[in-house]
Amino acid sequence: MDGKKLSRCTLEQLRIMTVKRVKSGESPESVIAALGFHRSQIYKWLSLYREGGEDALKSKKAPSKQPKLNGKQLKELYNIITQKNPLQLQFEFALWTRVMVRELIKTQYNIGLSEVSVGRLLRTLGLSSQKPIYKAYQRNEEKVKTWKKEYFPQIKICKIRRCRDIFW
């Protein structure tokens, strides 16, 4: 056993208890065998204890992953997205997409991110896809049904024939 499936707190208590048992006179080999760990593990724990006391056996907070973009870069990115139209930056479409933001980050900062990471980053910046909360009060349901039934199928056929995307 290597303890990877045990919680940090449990491992900490286990290390402290094991060292105390060895200090009280038990053999390191028998203590570690009873716990089911590899014999080299107890010598690492004893070494830590000798160098730093019981505090050295306590769990430490896991280091967090460093963000790929720093604060200045995030601010620049936010300003670009909120103040510029993608067409101004030679993108083919006028609305920002995660793919476009991903390309922007790659060209501006030479940092590669996945689309999912870009989505997370945009949410962190307070930018998310917007959907209207209410329907327009002028909306005529009969005209909408007619449009969906007569005109939209024609648009779809045209899209398929010309291999183009439709943006709303």
Protein Blocks (a to p, Z undefined) as FASTA:
>chain_A
ZZlmpcfklmmmmmmmmmmmmmnopafklmmmmnopafklmmmmmmmmmmnojmlmpccd
ddddddfbdfklmmmmmmmmmmpcfklnopabfbdcfklmmmmmmmmnopacdfklmmmm
mmmnopacdddfbdcfkbcfklmmmmmmmmmmmmmmmmmmnopacdZZ
